Amino acid sequence: MNSNFPPHEVLFQYALNIKTAEKVTPTAAGTISGEKRFYNPILDKGNLVCPECSEAHLIHRSVKGASGDHFVRDHFATRPDSKHSAKCDIGARAAKMKDRERSINPELGPFFYLNLGTPKKDYPHGGRPTKRAWISHPNEAPDWVFKVQYARNTFLGNKEIISPELVRRERINPVKDVIAFLKNLTRIHKVETHRQDSWAVINGVAIRLDKMVLREQASSIRDMDEMSIEQFKTENGISASFKIASDKKYDRFARQLNLEQSGILHPVLLHFKIAATPQSGGAFFEQKMTVNLGDYDLEGQKVGRYVHIKDRALFSNLEIGSEFFAIAHPYMSKVNGRVSQNFNVLRSVDMTSMTLQEFRLFLENPKQRTKLRAPATTSEPVQMAIPS
């Protein structure tokens, strides 16, 4: 049911038990007065009908979790194979509400929720929680990242998206780890127009997916050739405060750093390759292995790049020459004037061994038993086949 409807438009405040003639209320409805009683599956399952026309059979839908860490309270609904009488007011309102529900536009790319656990689960031994995503100044954010608008149905207890950018898009499977993320990417990749028009939602922030993939590759933001950085900014309407990498293959990293400096932060799907021996560090309760990705030049300023692996189950897999894709949480640091881009990988399920070539093949044809190798506690990766 669309969350824009106020509580009085909830269709079934109660149902009628055709065998006992009792008025039955969902357990979520609160206190009971008069002839009503709470739903009892032993007495009521299969015996409930519309309290107005007594023709449409009703079913009880129990409390359930929903994507995005929200829930839907228990309630009654019309059984899919059942109809209300032609004169039933509730049936007429049901039809009207169905027409008002969001219609999916298949030409628009889908969206999914990115559910990455809680800070307690991220740090079972203590330590500092990592903020998931936020936008400090929503009115100044680029159009590919925004705060999501919600509305709540107080009767059902659920919260649904009403942002105009998302309401007509299909919502696909939520993502809880990097394998699920990659599976969703393959689905999106099948439709060319969806590749730059699909979204992830995390902690009330929506991010366009093509902006979440972070790797060394020249982006489409420029083709400078012999043009100076100042001239390029002027001709393309880019703010002077936006710092551009000298080498185009670091454009995506530069964009991410500029984004954080403007008060916007979100997880990324990071591809990286280990070129040097990772270094151990951190306190006992927050041990980590740090992978140095090397520096790049940002308009005369050297910027370091580091991946911090914080799940001990991954440590033995960090061998020179290995390549990985990981859901990582970026943050910037500055020590003695040196700026660094840092990327936290918090859980073993957030990282998989995969080369860029394997990634491209997987996107083009996931049915070709391409393997996603999930890092394990030994030096030998565990093979995880993606089902056709």
C-alpha positions as CSV (number, residue, x, y, z in Angstrom):
1,M,0.0,0.0,0.0
2,N,1.3,3.4,-0.9
3,S,2.5,5.3,2.2
4,N,1.1,8.6,0.9
5,F,-2.4,7.4,2.1
6,P,-3.4,8.6,5.5
7,P,-4.4,6.1,8.2
8,H,-8.2,6.5,7.7
9,E,-7.7,5.2,4.1
10,V,-6.4,1.8,5.4
11,L,-8.9,-0.5,3.9
12,F,-9.3,-3.1,6.7
13,Q,-9.3,-1.8,10.2
14,Y,-10.8,-5.2,11.0
15,A,-12.0,-8.4,9.2
16,L,-15.2,-10.5,9.7
17,N,-14.9,-14.1,10.7
18,I,-17.7,-15.8,8.6
19,K,-17.9,-18.8,11.0
20,T,-18.0,-16.9,14.4
21,A,-19.3,-13.5,13.1
22,E,-16.6,-11.9,15.2
23,K,-14.7,-8.7,14.2
24,V,-11.0,-9.6,14.1
25,T,-8.3,-6.9,14.4
26,P,-4.6,-7.2,13.3
27,T,-2.4,-7.5,16.3
28,A,-0.7,-4.2,15.2
29,A,-3.9,-2.3,15.7
30,G,-3.4,-1.7,19.4
31,T,-6.1,-1.9,22.1
32,I,-9.4,-3.6,21.5
33,S,-12.9,-2.4,22.5
34,G,-16.4,-3.7,22.1
35,E,-16.8,-6.9,19.9
36,K,-13.4,-7.0,18.3
37,R,-10.6,-9.4,19.2
38,F,-7.0,-9.9,17.9
39,Y,-6.2,-12.2,15.0
40,N,-5.7,-15.8,15.9
41,P,-4.5,-18.0,13.0
42,I,-6.1,-21.2,14.5
43,L,-9.5,-19.6,14.5
44,D,-9.3,-17.1,11.6
45,K,-7.1,-18.5,8.8
46,G,-9.3,-19.1,5.8
47,N,-12.4,-17.7,7.5
48,L,-11.9,-13.9,7.1
49,V,-14.0,-11.8,4.7
50,C,-14.5,-8.1,3.9
51,P,-16.6,-6.6,6.8
52,E,-18.7,-4.6,4.3
53,C,-19.6,-7.0,1.4
54,S,-18.7,-10.3,3.0
55,E,-17.8,-11.6,-0.5
56,A,-14.1,-10.9,-0.8
57,H,-11.9,-13.2,1.2
58,L,-9.1,-11.6,3.2
59,I,-5.7,-12.9,4.2
60,H,-3.5,-11.9,7.2
61,R,0.0,-10.5,6.4
62,S,2.3,-10.8,9.3
63,V,5.1,-8.4,10.4
64,K,8.0,-8.7,8.0
65,G,11.3,-7.0,7.3
66,A,11.6,-4.8,4.3
67,S,14.6,-3.6,2.3
68,G,16.3,-0.6,3.7
69,D,16.1,-1.6,7.4
70,H,12.4,-0.8,7.6
71,F,9.5,-3.1,8.5
72,V,5.8,-3.6,7.6
73,R,3.3,-4.2,10.5
74,D,0.8,-7.0,10.2
75,H,-2.5,-6.2,8.4
76,F,-5.3,-7.6,6.3
77,A,-5.4,-7.7,2.5
78,T,-7.7,-9.0,-0.2
79,R,-6.8,-12.5,-1.3
80,P,-5.4,-12.2,-4.8
81,D,-8.0,-14.6,-6.3
82,S,-11.0,-12.9,-4.6
83,K,-13.2,-9.9,-5.5
84,H,-15.4,-7.5,-3.7
85,S,-19.0,-7.1,-4.7
86,A,-19.8,-4.4,-7.3
87,K,-21.5,-2.2,-4.6
88,C,-18.8,-2.6,-2.0
89,D,-17.4,0.8,-0.9
90,I,-14.1,-0.8,0.3
91,G,-13.7,-2.6,-3.0
92,A,-14.2,0.7,-4.9
93,R,-11.6,2.4,-2.7
94,A,-9.2,-0.5,-3.2
95,A,-9.4,-0.1,-7.0
96,K,-8.9,3.7,-6.6
97,M,-5.9,3.2,-4.4
98,K,-4.4,0.6,-6.8
99,D,-4.7,3.2,-9.6
100,R,-2.9,5.7,-7.4
101,E,0.0,3.4,-6.5
102,R,3.3,4.0,-8.3
103,S,3.6,2.6,-11.8
104,I,6.9,1.2,-12.8
105,N,8.6,2.7,-15.9
106,P,10.7,-0.1,-17.4
107,E,12.7,2.5,-19.4
108,L,14.1,3.8,-16.1
109,G,17.0,2.0,-14.4
110,P,16.2,0.2,-11.2
111,F,17.4,0.9,-7.7
112,F,18.3,-1.2,-4.7
113,Y,19.0,-0.8,-1.0
114,L,22.5,-1.3,0.2
115,N,22.3,-2.9,3.7
116,L,25.8,-3.2,5.1
117,G,25.1,-4.1,8.8
118,T,25.5,-2.0,11.9
119,P,28.6,-0.5,13.5
120,K,28.5,-3.1,16.3
121,K,28.7,-5.9,13.8
122,D,31.5,-4.1,12.0
123,Y,33.6,-3.8,15.2
124,P,32.9,-6.9,17.3
125,H,36.0,-6.1,19.4
126,G,35.2,-2.5,19.9
127,G,36.6,0.5,18.0
128,R,35.2,3.4,16.1
129,P,32.0,3.0,14.0
130,T,32.0,4.1,10.4
131,K,29.3,6.5,9.1
132,R,27.6,5.0,6.1
133,A,26.6,7.9,3.9
134,W,25.6,11.6,4.3
135,I,25.2,14.9,2.5
136,S,26.1,18.0,4.4
137,H,24.6,20.5,1.9
138,P,21.9,18.8,-0.1
139,N,21.1,21.9,-2.2
140,E,24.7,22.0,-3.4
141,A,25.1,18.3,-4.3
142,P,25.5,17.1,-7.9
143,D,22.4,15.5,-9.5
144,W,23.8,12.0,-9.1
145,V,23.6,11.9,-5.3
146,F,20.7,13.2,-3.2
147,K,18.8,12.7,0.1
148,V,15.9,10.4,-0.2
149,Q,12.4,11.5,0.8
150,Y,10.1,9.1,2.7
151,A,6.5,9.0,3.9
152,R,5.2,6.8,6.6
153,N,1.9,5.0,6.9
154,T,1.2,5.1,10.6
155,F,-1.2,2.2,10.5
156,L,1.0,-0.3,8.7
157,G,4.2,1.1,10.3
158,N,6.1,1.0,7.0
159,K,8.2,3.7,5.4
160,E,8.4,4.1,1.6
161,I,10.3,6.2,-0.8
162,I,8.4,9.1,-2.4
163,S,11.4,10.9,-4.0
164,P,10.3,11.7,-7.6
165,E,13.7,10.5,-8.9
166,L,12.9,6.9,-7.6
167,V,9.2,6.3,-7.3
168,R,8.7,5.0,-10.8
169,R,11.8,2.8,-10.8
170,E,11.8,-1.0,-10.2
171,R,13.3,-1.9,-6.8
172,I,15.5,-5.0,-7.2
173,N,17.1,-7.3,-4.7
174,P,18.8,-5.5,-1.7
175,V,22.6,-5.8,-1.4
176,K,24.2,-7.1,1.8
177,D,27.6,-8.1,0.4
178,V,29.9,-7.6,-2.6
179,I,28.6,-10.8,-4.3
180,A,25.1,-9.5,-4.3
181,F,26.3,-6.1,-5.5
182,L,28.0,-7.7,-8.5
183,K,25.0,-9.8,-9.3
184,N,22.8,-6.7,-9.4
185,L,25.4,-5.0,-11.7
186,T,25.1,-7.8,-14.2
187,R,21.3,-7.4,-14.3
188,I,21.6,-3.7,-14.8
189,H,24.3,-4.1,-17.5
190,K,21.9,-6.0,-19.8
191,V,20.0,-2.8,-20.6
192,E,22.4,-0.2,-22.0
193,T,20.2,2.8,-21.0
194,H,20.2,1.5,-17.4
195,R,24.0,1.5,-17.0
196,Q,24.1,5.2,-16.2
197,D,20.6,5.4,-14.8
198,S,20.5,3.0,-11.8
199,W,20.8,3.8,-8.1
200,A,21.7,2.5,-4.7
201,V,20.1,3.7,-1.5
202,I,21.9,3.7,1.8
203,N,21.0,5.5,5.0
204,G,18.6,7.8,3.2
205,V,21.1,8.8,0.5
206,A,20.7,7.7,-3.1
207,I,23.8,7.4,-5.3
208,R,23.9,6.7,-9.0
209,L,25.7,3.4,-9.5
210,D,28.1,4.4,-12.2
211,K,29.5,6.9,-9.8
212,M,30.1,4.3,-7.1
213,V,32.6,2.2,-9.1
214,L,36.1,3.4,-8.2
215,R,39.1,2.2,-10.2
216,E,42.0,3.5,-12.2
217,Q,40.5,4.5,-15.5
218,A,40.1,7.8,-17.3
219,S,36.6,9.0,-16.8
220,S,34.4,10.9,-19.3
221,I,34.7,14.1,-17.4
222,R,37.4,15.4,-19.6
223,D,39.5,15.1,-22.7
224,M,42.1,17.8,-22.0
225,D,44.8,16.9,-24.5
226,E,47.0,20.0,-24.5
227,M,44.4,22.2,-22.8
228,S,45.4,23.7,-19.4
229,I,43.5,22.7,-16.3
230,E,42.3,26.3,-15.8
231,Q,41.1,26.5,-19.4
232,F,39.3,23.2,-19.1
233,K,37.5,24.3,-15.9
234,T,36.4,27.5,-17.5
235,E,35.1,25.9,-20.7
236,N,33.2,23.2,-18.8
237,G,31.8,25.3,-16.0
238,I,33.8,23.5,-13.3
239,S,34.4,25.3,-10.0
240,A,37.9,26.5,-9.4
241,S,37.8,24.6,-6.1
242,F,37.4,21.3,-7.9
243,K,40.9,19.7,-8.1
244,I,41.8,17.7,-11.1
245,A,44.3,14.9,-11.3
246,S,47.3,15.4,-13.6
247,D,46.9,11.8,-14.9
248,K,43.4,11.1,-16.3
249,K,43.4,7.5,-15.0
250,Y,43.0,8.9,-11.4
251,D,39.9,11.0,-12.3
252,R,37.5,8.8,-10.4
253,F,39.7,9.0,-7.2
254,A,40.0,12.8,-7.6
255,R,36.2,13.1,-8.0
256,Q,35.7,11.1,-4.8
257,L,38.1,13.3,-2.9
258,N,36.5,16.5,-4.1
259,L,33.1,15.0,-3.2
260,E,34.2,14.3,0.4
261,Q,35.7,17.8,0.7
262,S,32.3,19.2,-0.2
263,G,30.6,17.3,2.6
264,I,29.3,14.2,0.7
265,L,30.4,10.7,1.5
266,H,29.1,7.3,0.5
267,P,30.4,3.7,0.1
268,V,32.1,2.7,-3.2
269,L,32.8,-0.4,-5.2
270,L,36.5,-0.3,-5.2
271,H,38.8,-2.3,-7.5
272,F,42.4,-2.5,-6.4
273,K,45.5,-4.6,-7.1
274,I,48.2,-5.3,-4.5
275,A,51.6,-4.2,-5.8
276,A,53.6,-4.1,-2.5
277,T,53.5,-6.1,0.7
278,P,50.6,-5.0,2.9
279,Q,51.5,-3.5,6.3
280,S,50.0,-4.6,9.6
281,G,48.8,-2.0,12.2
282,G,46.1,-0.9,14.5
283,A,45.3,-1.7,18.1
284,F,44.6,-5.2,19.2
285,F,40.8,-4.8,19.1
286,E,41.0,-3.2,15.7
287,Q,43.8,-4.9,13.8
288,K,44.2,-4.1,10.2
289,M,46.3,-4.7,7.1
290,T,47.0,-1.7,4.9
291,V,47.5,-1.9,1.2
292,N,49.3,1.1,-0.4
293,L,47.8,1.9,-3.8
294,G,50.4,4.6,-4.6
295,D,50.2,8.3,-4.9
296,Y,48.8,10.6,-7.6
297,D,49.2,14.3,-8.4
298,L,46.2,16.6,-7.8
299,E,47.2,20.0,-9.2
300,G,50.6,19.9,-7.7
301,Q,49.6,18.1,-4.4
302,K,50.5,14.5,-3.8
303,V,47.6,12.4,-2.6
304,G,48.2,8.9,-1.1
305,R,45.8,6.1,-1.5
306,Y,45.4,3.3,1.2
307,V,43.0,0.4,1.6
308,H,42.6,-0.7,5.2
309,I,41.4,-4.3,5.6
310,K,39.8,-4.7,9.0
311,D,38.5,-8.3,9.0
312,R,41.2,-10.8,10.1
313,A,39.7,-13.5,8.0
314,L,41.0,-11.6,4.9
315,F,44.6,-11.1,6.0
316,S,46.0,-14.3,4.6
317,N,44.6,-13.5,1.1
318,L,46.5,-10.3,0.6
319,E,49.3,-11.4,-1.7
320,I,51.3,-9.3,-4.1
321,G,49.7,-9.4,-7.6
322,S,46.2,-10.3,-6.2
323,E,43.2,-8.2,-7.5
324,F,40.0,-7.5,-5.6
325,F,36.6,-5.8,-5.8
326,A,35.4,-4.5,-2.4
327,I,32.6,-2.5,-0.9
328,A,34.7,0.2,0.8
329,H,34.0,3.2,3.0
330,P,36.2,6.2,2.0
331,Y,37.5,8.9,4.3
332,M,40.2,11.5,3.9
333,S,43.0,12.2,6.3
334,K,45.7,14.8,6.5
335,V,49.0,14.4,8.4
336,N,51.8,17.0,8.3
337,G,50.2,18.5,5.3
338,R,50.0,15.2,3.4
339,V,46.5,14.3,2.1
340,S,45.5,10.6,2.0
341,Q,42.5,8.9,0.6
342,N,41.6,5.9,2.8
343,F,39.2,3.1,2.1
344,N,38.0,0.8,4.9
345,V,36.9,-2.7,4.1
346,L,35.1,-3.8,7.2
347,R,33.8,-7.4,6.6
348,S,35.0,-10.5,4.8
349,V,31.7,-10.6,2.8
350,D,32.5,-7.1,1.4
351,M,35.5,-8.3,-0.6
352,T,36.0,-10.8,-3.4
353,S,39.0,-11.8,-5.5
354,M,38.4,-10.7,-9.1
355,T,40.5,-9.2,-11.9
356,L,39.2,-6.5,-14.2
357,Q,39.1,-8.9,-17.1
358,E,37.0,-11.4,-15.1
359,F,34.7,-8.5,-14.1
360,R,34.2,-7.5,-17.7
361,L,33.5,-11.1,-18.8
362,F,31.1,-11.5,-15.9
363,L,29.1,-8.4,-16.9
364,E,28.8,-9.4,-20.5
365,N,27.8,-13.0,-19.8
366,P,27.2,-14.1,-16.2
367,K,25.8,-17.5,-17.4
368,Q,29.3,-18.5,-18.4
369,R,30.2,-19.9,-15.0
370,T,32.5,-17.0,-14.2
371,K,33.7,-17.5,-10.7
372,L,33.6,-15.0,-7.9
373,R,36.3,-16.0,-5.4
374,A,35.4,-15.1,-1.9
375,P,38.5,-14.6,0.3
376,A,38.8,-17.2,3.0
377,T,41.0,-17.8,6.1
378,T,43.6,-19.6,4.1
379,S,45.8,-18.6,1.2
380,E,43.7,-20.7,-1.2
381,P,40.6,-18.7,-2.3
382,V,37.2,-20.4,-2.0
383,Q,35.4,-20.8,-5.4
384,M,31.9,-19.4,-5.4
385,A,29.9,-20.0,-8.6
386,I,27.3,-17.5,-9.6
387,P,24.1,-19.4,-10.4
388,S,22.7,-19.0,-14.0
